[in-house]
Amino acid sequence: MPKLYQINRLNIIEIGEHTVYVDGGVHGPVPLHEAPEDAAIGDEVDAFVYSNASDELVATMARAAAGFGQCAYLRVVSTGSHGTFLDWGLPKDLILPLSEQTARVRTGKSYAVYITADEYERPMASMKLHRYLEEENDDLKKGEAVDLLIAAETDLGFKAVINDEYIGMIFHGELGSALEIGARMRGWVKDFSEDGKINLTISALDSAARDELEERILSRLSAAQGRLYLSDKSAPADIFDEFAVSKKNFKRALGNLYKQRIINITPEYIELI
């Protein structure tokens, strides 16, 4: 039997004139939305299964922006008497109940939310990230690379969701320019405050991280046909806008690539040799 609100591997068992059906086990044939054009009976597909507004089981090849236990930056598409509805990439919008809102929300705006389940095991969103995410370090290590979702700005800096498990802080002093709320980026654990709170940086901290930056520079150069109009003379803000790193780390990465005779550096641009 397919699991609700999860991706399931299902068999196509019927193809009608307008609808493809997958095997729903005890639920019988389940309509599959966004089915492949070349779908054939017997094919296996990975489909997200959910209950629609009529409480009927539906499968879709569309992908949700995030699943249970994950955070996402989602746009408000409508409001109702019980809450707000968010676009999370599926035909059925995700509810953000009034009780899970921490501020007034507006249609068309986007907000960082955690996706969880209500008392009936139906998906819902919550803006109360601190209820679901840890603020104190448990097993993260100084210098560890992490995935970040920039969630909010405060007087001190930017709060970021770490690996969908923790909340940390990037202080304004770490940044060359402001971050975009909702942006996803690579970051590193800088250190920990006395009370265990996690301090973050988006500047590379070690040689392994710098190697990753070098790879990103080479990838951007390839995409730009071998020339990128940034150099070691560029403004810190321009470097940050392109790579989300400090000028110091950018110059270090360029120096390594130059020593390997991979790039040339001019005052206006860098280019592949």
C-alpha positions in Angstrom: 0.0 0.0 0.0 1.5 3.4 -0.9 2.5 5.7 1.9 0.7 9.1 2.0 2.7 12.3 1.5 5.8 10.4 0.4 7.4 9.4 -2.8 6.5 5.7 -3.6 7.6 3.4 -6.4 4.4 2.3 -8.1 3.5 0.2 -11.1 1.4 1.6 -13.9 -1.6 -0.8 -14.3 -4.0 1.0 -16.6 -3.8 3.7 -19.3 -7.1 5.4 -20.2 -7.8 7.9 -22.9 -7.0 10.8 -20.6 -5.7 9.3 -17.4 -2.9 6.9 -16.3 -3.4 4.8 -13.2 -1.0 3.2 -10.8 -1.5 0.3 -8.4 -2.7 1.7 -5.1 -2.9 -1.7 -3.4 -6.1 -2.0 -1.3 -7.1 1.5 -2.6 -7.3 0.1 -6.2 -6.2 2.1 -9.2 -4.9 5.5 -8.4 -4.8 8.3 -11.0 -1.3 9.5 -11.8 -0.9 13.2 -12.6 2.0 14.4 -14.7 2.6 10.9 -16.1 5.4 10.4 -18.7 4.2 10.8 -22.3 5.7 7.4 -23.1 4.1 5.6 -20.1 3.4 1.9 -20.6 1.6 -0.7 -18.5 4.1 -2.4 -16.3 6.4 0.6 -15.9 7.5 1.6 -12.5 7.4 5.3 -11.6 8.4 7.3 -8.5 5.3 9.3 -7.6 4.3 11.4 -4.7 1.0 10.2 -3.2 -1.5 12.4 -1.4 -5.2 12.8 -0.5 -7.0 15.5 -2.5 -9.7 17.9 -1.4 -12.3 15.1 -1.8 -10.2 12.7 0.3 -9.4 10.6 -2.8 -5.9 9.1 -3.2 -3.9 10.7 -6.0 -0.4 10.2 -7.3 1.7 12.8 -9.1 5.1 12.9 -10.8 5.4 16.5 -9.7 7.8 17.1 -6.8 7.1 18.8 -3.6 9.5 21.6 -2.6 10.2 19.7 0.6 8.9 16.8 2.5 8.2 15.9 6.2 10.9 17.1 8.5 12.3 19.6 6.0 12.3 23.4 5.7 11.4 25.4 2.6 10.8 29.0 1.5 7.3 28.9 0.2 5.0 31.5 -1.4 1.5 32.3 -0.1 -1.2 31.7 -2.8 -4.4 32.2 -0.8 -5.9 32.6 2.6 -8.9 31.0 4.4 -10.7 31.0 7.7 -8.4 28.3 9.1 -5.1 29.5 7.8 -2.9 30.3 4.7 -2.1 28.1 1.8 1.3 27.8 0.3 2.6 26.6 -3.1 4.9 23.7 -2.4 5.0 22.3 -6.0 2.0 20.0 -5.8 -1.6 20.4 -7.1 -2.9 20.5 -3.5 -1.5 23.5 -1.7 0.1 23.2 1.8 -1.8 24.7 4.7 -0.1 27.1 7.2 -2.6 27.1 10.1 -3.2 30.4 11.9 -1.8 28.7 15.1 1.5 28.1 13.3 2.1 31.6 12.1 4.5 33.9 14.0 3.7 37.1 12.0 1.1 38.4 9.7 1.5 36.8 6.3 0.5 38.3 2.9 -0.6 36.7 -0.3 2.3 36.7 -2.8 5.0 36.8 -0.2 7.2 33.9 0.8 8.2 32.6 4.2 10.5 30.0 5.7 8.5 27.1 7.1 9.0 23.7 8.5 6.9 20.9 7.1 5.3 18.6 9.7 2.0 16.7 10.2 -1.1 17.6 12.0 -3.0 15.4 14.4 -4.5 13.5 11.5 -1.1 12.9 9.9 -1.8 15.4 7.1 1.0 17.7 6.0 1.1 21.3 7.3 3.6 24.1 7.5 4.8 26.0 10.6 6.7 29.3 10.9 7.7 28.2 14.4 11.1 26.9 13.4 12.4 27.0 17.0 9.8 24.4 17.9 11.2 21.8 15.5 14.8 22.7 15.1 17.6 22.7 17.7 19.5 25.9 18.5 22.2 24.2 20.5 24.9 22.1 19.1 24.6 18.3 19.5 27.0 16.7 17.0 28.2 19.4 14.6 31.9 20.2 14.6 33.8 23.4 14.1 34.7 23.8 10.5 32.1 21.3 9.3 30.5 22.1 5.9 26.7 22.4 6.1 23.7 23.2 3.9 21.9 26.5 4.8 18.5 28.0 4.1 18.5 31.7 5.0 15.4 32.1 7.1 15.3 35.6 8.6 17.2 38.7 9.3 17.7 40.1 12.8 19.6 43.0 14.3 22.6 40.8 14.8 22.6 39.0 11.4 20.8 36.3 9.5 19.2 33.2 11.0 19.8 30.1 8.9 18.4 26.6 9.0 21.3 24.1 9.1 20.7 20.7 7.3 17.0 20.9 8.2 18.0 20.1 11.8 19.5 23.2 13.5 19.2 27.0 13.5 22.4 29.1 13.5 23.4 32.7 13.1 25.5 34.4 10.4 26.6 37.7 12.0 26.6 40.9 9.9 30.4 41.2 10.5 30.9 38.0 8.5 29.2 39.4 5.4 30.2 41.7 2.6 26.6 42.4 1.8 23.1 41.4 2.8 21.8 37.9 2.2 18.6 37.0 0.4 15.9 35.5 2.6 15.1 32.1 1.2 18.5 31.6 -0.5 20.1 28.2 -0.2 23.9 28.0 0.1 26.9 26.2 1.4 28.2 27.3 4.8 30.5 26.3 7.6 30.3 26.0 11.3 32.5 28.8 12.6 32.3 28.2 16.3 29.9 27.9 19.2 28.8 30.5 21.8 29.1 29.8 25.5 25.5 28.7 25.6 26.0 26.2 22.7 24.4 28.4 20.0 25.8 27.8 16.5 27.7 30.5 14.8 28.1 30.2 11.0 30.2 31.6 8.2 29.7 31.4 4.4 33.4 31.9 3.8 35.6 28.8 3.3 37.4 27.7 6.5 39.8 25.0 5.3 41.7 23.7 2.4 38.9 21.2 1.5 36.4 24.0 1.4 38.7 26.2 -0.7 39.0 23.3 -3.2 35.2 23.4 -3.5 35.4 27.1 -4.3 38.0 26.5 -6.9 35.7 23.9 -8.6 32.8 26.5 -8.5 35.0 29.1 -10.1 36.0 26.7 -12.9 32.4 25.7 -13.4 31.4 29.3 -13.8 34.2 29.9 -16.2 33.1 27.0 -18.3 29.5 28.3 -18.4 30.8 31.8 -19.3 32.8 30.4 -22.3 36.1 30.7 -20.5 36.0 34.3 -19.2 34.4 35.8 -16.1 34.5 39.5 -15.4 35.7 39.2 -11.8 39.3 39.3 -10.6 41.4 39.7 -7.5 40.8 43.5 -8.0 37.0 43.3 -8.0 34.9 44.8 -5.2 34.1 42.5 -2.3 30.4 43.0 -2.8 30.7 41.9 -6.5 32.6 38.8 -5.5 30.1 38.0 -2.8 27.1 38.4 -5.2 28.6 35.9 -7.5 30.1 33.3 -5.1 28.9 34.2 -1.6 32.4 34.2 -0.2 34.8 36.9 1.1 37.3 38.6 -1.2 40.1 37.0 0.9 39.0 33.4 0.1 38.2 34.3 -3.5 41.8 35.6 -4.0 43.2 32.5 -2.3 41.3 30.3 -4.7 42.4 32.3 -7.7 46.0 32.1 -6.6 45.8 28.3 -6.3 44.3 28.1 -9.8 46.9 30.5 -11.2 49.8 28.5 -9.7 48.4 25.3 -11.4 48.4 27.2 -14.7 44.7 26.7 -15.1 43.7 30.4 -15.3 45.0 33.8 -16.2 44.2 36.8 -14.0 43.8 40.4 -15.3 42.6 43.4 -13.4 39.2 43.1 -15.1 38.6 39.4 -15.6 39.8 35.9 -15.2 40.0 33.4 -18.0 40.8 29.7 -18.6 44.1 29.0 -20.2 
